[in-house]
Amino acid sequence: MVIRFTAENILSFNKETEFNMLTGEIRRLPEHVFKFPKVEILKSAIIYGANGAGKSNLFSAINDLRNTVLEGHVEIINPKGYFRLGDNDNKASTFEIEFIKDKVGYAYGLSISKGIVREEWLYVLHFGKKEDELIFERKSNSKGKESLKLSPKYIRSPKEKLLVELYEEELLRPNNLFIHLAKDKKFKEVTAAFHWFENYMYFVFPKMGNIDFIKLFLDNSQFKVFLNETISGFETGIKEIDVESIPLNQYFGEDNIPERDRILRSIYQGETLPVGSKGNAIALLENGHPIVKKIISYHENENGERVEFELSEESDGTLRLIDFIPLLYLLIAAPVTIFIDEVDQSIHPSLLKDFITKIQQTPNRKGQIIMTTHESNILDLDLFRQDEIWLVEKNPKGESHFYPLSDFNIRPDLDVRKGYLSGRFGAIPLLANLKDLNWEKYAEAEQSV
């Protein structure tokens, strides 16, 4: 789970900017806290801010770091992704994330410039009890020569020292990552850190398809029960969700032969592919036959009879909620961290509040969730502690800054929604100058044409 993330010279983050899940001096809602032997971290966070303030940039930066680790090279990061409102084109961009896996704290960081890895490091954290333990540190000098420093426990023998030289001279390149190269070697902390990036981080961005949802539905009968029990608890009209199997030829018909043939080639190579405009179906081989598995919903008519609907016929809000339910299942089952950007998009405020309430009141959940939103309806101190509510705003230089609501001395019974909307805590758009805009002149100009 995430402890802290810092970014510098990335997107709208000029100087080092921090977001963290550490607890503040708040005693309310202690059940919202994961208590580890050396540190306490929050189970949830909700981030507020005006459009363009930097909320989505935070998630994009973390996701870029994750994808870079998984791919093993830095080319996937936009070379113009640095802070471009300053004289920063020759300055390195730096990411660092602290996290916990299997009750051990880690700090992984990366500094890049013009597609070259300047520095990369991994530490085991001891949270001030003693000095943090270096696992590896890699640097590249101005001539592109690589140097690698490993924990003393990994360079005890001549053979191990020779391995370091092999990495420095042959395996490390200016654009690749040591954490990826060494993920399956004998460096157990490197393996653990890589597997955390690979298996314990999930991102949901607006309009993002959810192929994993269908796979989970097909592979896990317990999840199918959980989904239908959960969806029936919300007022969507859906009584059941199920999967329909359709021969691939029948699904595509005669109207889209090239697409059908492309899908066929891929699934015969062992792939599973999303199909359909709503991402509510997947194509795969089942017992050697190409088929499409499509999610369908059932409602009841006035006679109590089940009526089948395409999932694409459901409202955007219902579809968004269905996308969220697998995440709730993961939060209960595993120590994951889930990032949802614009959690309020396409979903009714009352339905969203019900969903957030269910998350916050789920006992013994194992996972962590971090969300961005504009929806003030869930800005409620009965739902969130003050240190779970974060705000982001840009200064006149275009730099994003994050700060928790716990920085303000407020009473637990305060109507924070009203205070936020009135601008008491910042992080809202400044609309005062709108009254000075003389829009009437455009209407007069149109009338005179």
C-alpha positions in Angstrom: 0.0 0.0 0.0 1.1 3.5 -0.7 2.7 5.6 2.0 4.0 8.6 0.1 4.6 9.8 -3.4 6.8 12.8 -4.5 7.3 14.3 -7.9 9.6 17.0 -9.2 9.7 18.6 -12.7 6.8 16.4 -13.9 3.7 17.7 -15.5 2.4 20.5 -13.3 4.8 19.6 -10.4 7.8 22.0 -10.6 9.5 21.8 -7.3 9.3 18.6 -5.2 5.6 18.0 -4.5 4.3 15.5 -2.0 1.1 13.5 -1.5 0.9 11.0 1.3 -1.3 8.5 3.1 0.2 9.1 6.6 -2.1 9.8 9.5 -2.3 13.2 11.0 -3.1 14.1 14.6 -6.7 13.0 14.2 -8.3 10.6 16.6 -11.7 10.2 14.9 -12.6 7.1 12.9 -9.7 4.9 14.0 -11.1 2.1 11.9 -10.0 4.1 8.8 -6.3 3.4 9.6 -4.0 0.5 8.8 -1.7 0.0 11.8 1.7 -1.5 11.0 4.4 -2.1 13.6 6.4 1.0 12.7 3.9 3.3 10.8 0.2 4.0 10.5 -1.3 4.7 7.1 -4.8 5.7 5.9 -7.2 3.3 4.1 -8.7 6.0 1.9 -8.1 9.5 0.5 -10.3 11.8 -1.5 -8.7 14.6 -3.5 -10.5 17.9 -4.4 -9.5 20.7 -6.7 -10.5 22.9 -9.6 -10.3 21.6 -13.2 -6.7 21.7 -14.3 -5.4 22.0 -10.7 -3.3 18.8 -11.0 -5.5 16.0 -9.5 -5.3 13.8 -12.6 -1.6 14.7 -13.1 -0.9 13.1 -9.8 -2.4 9.8 -10.9 -0.8 10.1 -14.3 2.7 10.6 -12.8 2.2 7.5 -10.5 0.9 5.5 -13.4 3.8 6.5 -15.6 6.2 5.3 -12.9 4.4 2.0 -12.6 4.3 1.5 -16.4 8.0 2.4 -16.7 8.9 -0.2 -14.1 6.8 -2.9 -15.8 8.1 -2.2 -19.3 11.7 -1.8 -18.0 12.6 1.3 -20.0 11.8 5.1 -19.9 10.8 5.6 -23.5 7.1 5.3 -22.6 7.4 8.6 -20.6 6.6 11.7 -22.7 10.0 13.5 -23.3 8.0 16.7 -22.9 6.4 15.6 -19.7 8.5 17.9 -17.6 7.2 21.2 -16.1 7.3 23.4 -19.2 6.3 26.7 -17.6 9.8 27.2 -16.3 13.3 26.9 -17.6 13.3 23.1 -16.9 14.2 21.4 -20.2 17.7 20.4 -19.0 16.5 19.5 -15.5 15.9 15.9 -14.4 12.4 14.7 -13.6 12.2 12.7 -10.4 9.7 10.3 -9.1 9.8 8.5 -5.7 7.1 6.3 -4.1 7.1 4.7 -0.7 5.0 1.7 -0.1 4.4 -1.3 2.1 4.4 -4.9 0.9 4.2 -7.9 3.3 4.6 -5.4 6.2 8.0 -4.2 4.8 8.4 -0.6 3.8 10.2 0.3 0.5 11.2 3.5 -1.2 11.7 3.3 -5.0 12.9 6.3 -7.0 13.8 7.3 -10.5 15.4 10.4 -12.0 15.4 10.8 -15.8 16.3 13.5 -18.3 15.9 13.5 -22.0 15.1 9.7 -22.1 18.1 8.8 -20.0 18.1 7.3 -16.5 20.2 9.6 -14.3 19.6 7.8 -11.0 17.5 4.9 -9.8 17.3 3.6 -6.2 15.6 1.2 -3.8 15.7 1.3 0.0 14.0 -0.7 2.7 12.5 1.8 5.2 12.8 1.6 8.9 10.7 4.7 9.7 13.3 6.4 11.9 13.9 3.4 14.1 17.3 3.1 12.4 18.9 4.1 9.1 17.1 3.0 6.0 18.8 0.1 4.2 20.2 0.6 0.7 19.2 -2.3 -1.6 20.6 -0.7 -4.8 21.6 2.6 -6.2 22.4 3.2 -9.8 23.8 6.3 -11.5 24.7 7.4 -15.0 27.4 10.1 -15.5 27.4 12.7 -18.3 29.3 10.3 -20.6 26.7 7.6 -20.1 28.8 5.3 -17.9 26.8 3.3 -15.5 27.7 2.7 -11.8 25.8 0.3 -9.6 26.0 0.1 -5.8 24.3 -2.9 -4.1 23.6 -3.7 -0.4 26.8 -5.2 1.2 24.9 -8.5 1.7 24.7 -9.0 -2.0 28.5 -8.4 -2.8 30.2 -10.7 -0.3 31.9 -13.0 -2.7 34.2 -12.4 -5.7 31.4 -13.9 -7.9 28.9 -11.4 -6.6 31.3 -8.5 -7.2 31.8 -9.8 -10.7 28.0 -9.7 -11.3 28.0 -6.0 -10.4 30.6 -5.3 -13.0 28.6 -7.3 -15.5 25.5 -5.1 -14.9 27.6 -1.9 -15.1 29.4 -2.8 -18.3 27.0 -5.0 -20.2 23.4 -5.1 -19.0 22.6 -1.6 -17.8 21.7 0.8 -20.6 21.0 4.6 -20.4 17.3 3.9 -20.9 16.6 0.7 -19.0 15.8 0.0 -15.3 17.7 -2.2 -12.9 14.5 -3.1 -11.0 13.2 -4.7 -14.2 16.5 -6.4 -15.1 16.9 -7.9 -11.6 13.3 -8.7 -10.8 13.7 -12.5 -11.0 17.3 -12.7 -9.6 18.4 -13.4 -6.1 17.8 -9.8 -4.8 14.6 -10.6 -2.8 13.8 -6.9 -2.1 14.0 -6.0 -5.8 11.7 -8.9 -6.6 9.2 -7.9 -3.9 9.2 -4.3 -5.0 8.7 -5.2 -8.7 5.8 -7.6 -7.8 4.2 -4.8 -5.9 4.1 -2.5 -9.0 2.9 -5.5 -11.0 0.2 -6.9 -8.8 -0.9 -4.4 -6.2 -1.7 -1.2 -8.1 -4.8 -0.6 -10.1 -5.8 2.6 -12.0 -9.3 3.6 -13.3 -9.4 6.6 -15.6 -12.5 8.0 -17.2 -13.8 6.1 -20.2 -11.4 3.2 -19.5 -12.5 -0.2 -20.5 -12.5 -3.0 -17.9 -11.6 -6.3 -19.5 -10.4 -7.6 -16.1 -14.0 -7.3 -14.8 -15.2 -9.9 -17.4 -12.3 -12.2 -16.7 -12.9 -12.0 -13.0 -16.6 -12.7 -13.5 -15.7 -15.8 -15.6 -13.0 -17.2 -13.4 -14.3 -16.6 -9.9 -17.7 -17.9 -8.9 -17.4 -16.2 -5.5 -17.1 -12.8 -7.3 -20.2 -13.5 -9.4 -22.2 -14.0 -6.1 -20.6 -10.8 -4.6 -21.4 -8.8 -7.7 -25.0 -9.7 -7.8 -25.5 -9.3 -4.1 -23.9 -5.8 -4.3 -25.7 -4.6 -7.4 -29.0 -5.5 -5.9 -28.2 -3.3 -3.0 -28.3 -0.2 -5.2 -31.4 1.1 -6.9 -30.4 0.4 -10.5 -33.3 -1.9 -11.4 -30.9 -4.7 -12.2 -31.8 -8.0 -10.6 -28.9 -10.1 -11.9 -25.8 -9.9 -14.1 -24.7 -12.9 -16.0 -22.5 -14.0 -19.0 -23.8 -15.1 -22.4 -21.7 -17.2 -24.8 -21.9 -16.4 -28.5 -20.0 -18.1 -31.4 -17.6 -15.5 -32.7 -18.9 -15.8 -36.3 -22.4 -15.2 -35.1 -21.3 -12.2 -33.0 -19.6 -10.4 -35.9 -22.0 -11.6 -38.7 -21.1 -10.7 -42.2 -20.7 -6.9 -41.7 -17.2 -6.8 -40.3 -15.2 -9.7 -41.7 -11.7 -7.9 -41.4 -12.3 -7.2 -37.7 -13.5 -10.8 -37.1 -10.4 -12.2 -38.9 -8.1 -10.0 -36.9 -9.7 -11.2 -33.6 -9.4 -14.8 -34.8 -5.7 -14.5 -35.5 -5.1 -13.1 -32.1 -7.1 -15.5 -30.0 -5.6 -18.5 -31.8 -2.3 -17.1 -30.6 -3.6 -17.4 -27.0 -4.8 -13.8 -26.5 -8.0 -12.6 -24.9 -9.4 -9.4 -26.6 -12.1 -6.9 -25.7 -14.8 -6.6 -28.4 -17.8 -4.3 -28.7 -18.0 -0.5 -28.4 -18.8 -0.6 -24.7 -16.1 -3.0 -23.7 -18.7 -5.4 -22.3 -17.5 -8.5 -24.1 -14.3 -10.5 -24.7 -13.3 -12.9 -27.4 -11.3 -16.1 -26.5 -10.9 -19.7 -27.3 -13.1 -22.1 -25.2 -12.4 -25.8 -25.7 -10.8 -24.9 -29.0 -13.7 -22.9 -30.3 -13.6 -19.1 -30.8 -16.4 -17.5 -28.8 -17.5 -14.2 -27.4 -18.4 -13.9 -23.7 -20.8 -11.0 -23.2 -22.1 -9.5 -20.0 -25.8 -9.1 -19.9 -28.3 -7.8 -17.2 -31.7 -8.9 -16.2 -34.6 -6.7 -15.0 -38.0 -7.7 -13.9 -41.3 -6.7 -15.6 -44.5 -6.0 -13.8 -45.3 -9.7 -13.7 -42.1 -10.5 -12.0 -40.6 -12.1 -15.1 -36.9 -11.7 -16.0 -36.2 -9.5 -19.0 -32.7 -9.6 -20.6 -30.9 -6.4 -21.5 -27.7 -5.6 -23.2 -25.3 -4.0 -20.8 -24.9 -1.2 -23.3 -28.6 -0.4 -22.7 -27.9 0.5 -19.1 -27.2 4.1 -18.1 -23.7 5.5 -17.9 -24.1 5.8 -14.2 -25.0 2.1 -13.8 -22.1 1.0 -16.0 -19.8 3.2 -13.9 -21.0 1.5 -10.8 -20.6 -2.0 -12.3 -17.0 -1.0 -13.1 -16.5 -0.1 -9.4 -17.8 -3.3 -7.9 -14.7 -5.4 -8.8 -12.6 -2.8 -7.1 -14.7 -3.1 -4.0 -14.2 -6.9 -4.1 -10.4 -6.4 -4.4 -10.4 -3.9 -1.5 -11.9 -6.5 0.7 -9.8 -9.4 -0.5 -6.2 -8.1 -1.1 -3.8 -5.4 0.1 -4.0 -3.4 -3.2 -4.0 0.3 -3.8 -6.7 1.5 -6.2 -6.6 4.9 -7.9 -9.9 6.2 -9.4 -9.7 9.4 -11.3 -12.9 11.4 -11.4 -14.9 8.9 -9.3 -18.0 11.1 -9.7 -18.1 11.0 -13.5 -21.4 9.8 -14.9 -22.7 8.6 -11.6 -25.5 10.2 -9.6 -24.3 12.0 -6.4 -26.6 9.9 -4.2 -25.5 6.7 -5.7 -21.9 7.7 -5.4 -22.3 8.6 -1.8 -23.9 5.2 -1.2 -20.9 3.5 -2.9 -18.3 5.5 -0.9 -20.2 4.8 2.3 -20.2 1.1 1.6 -16.4 1.3 1.1 -15.7 3.3 4.2 -17.9 1.1 6.4 -16.6 -2.2 5.1 -15.0 -3.9 8.1 -11.6 -5.6 7.9 -11.0 -4.5 4.4 -7.4 -5.2 3.2 -7.0 -2.6 0.4 -6.5 1.1 0.0 -8.4 3.5 -2.3 -7.4 7.0 -3.5 -9.9 9.0 -5.5 -10.2 12.4 -7.2 -13.5 14.2 -7.5 -15.4 17.5 -7.8 -18.5 16.1 -6.0 -19.0 18.0 -2.8 -21.8 15.7 -1.7 -19.2 13.3 -0.3 -17.2 16.0 1.5 -18.5 14.7 4.8 -16.6 14.3 8.1 -18.9 11.3 8.9 -17.4 9.6 5.8 -13.8 10.9 5.9 -11.3 12.0 8.5 -9.7 15.4 8.0 -6.4 13.8 7.0 -8.2 11.6 4.4 -9.4 14.8 2.5 -6.8 16.4 0.3 -6.9 19.6 -1.7 -4.9 20.7 -4.7 -4.5 24.1 -6.3 -2.2 25.9 -8.7 -0.3 29.0 -7.9 0.1 31.9 -10.4 3.2 30.1 -11.8 1.1 27.1 -12.8 2.6 24.9 -10.1 0.4 22.3 -8.4 0.4 22.0 -4.6 -1.3 19.4 -2.4 -2.3 19.8 1.2 -4.6 17.8 3.6 -7.7 19.3 5.3 -6.0 18.4 8.6 -3.7 21.4 8.0 -6.7 23.5 9.0 -7.9 23.7 12.6 -11.5 22.7 12.2 -14.2 21.1 14.4 -15.4 17.6 13.5 -19.0 18.9 13.4 -18.1 21.6 10.8 -20.0 21.6 7.5 -16.8 21.2 5.4 -18.9 21.0 2.2 -20.1 24.5 2.8 -16.7 25.7 3.8 -15.1 24.2 0.7 -17.7 25.7 -1.7 -17.2 29.1 -0.1 -13.5 28.9 -0.8 -12.4 28.7 2.9 -9.9 25.9 2.1 -8.9 26.9 -1.4 -8.7 24.4 -4.3 -11.8 25.7 -6.1 -12.0 27.7 -9.3 -12.0 31.5 -9.0 -15.1 32.7 -10.7 -15.2 36.3 -9.5 -14.3 37.8 -12.9 -17.1 36.1 -14.8 -19.5 38.9 -13.9 -17.2 41.3 -15.8 -17.5 39.4 -19.1 -19.7 41.2 -21.4 -21.3 38.2 -23.2 -24.2 40.4 -24.3 -22.1 42.1 -27.0 -21.8 38.7 -28.8 -25.5 38.3 -28.8 -26.0 41.8 -30.1 -23.4 41.2 -32.9 -25.3 38.0 -33.9 -28.6 39.9 -34.1 -27.0 42.6 -36.3 -25.8 40.1 -38.9 
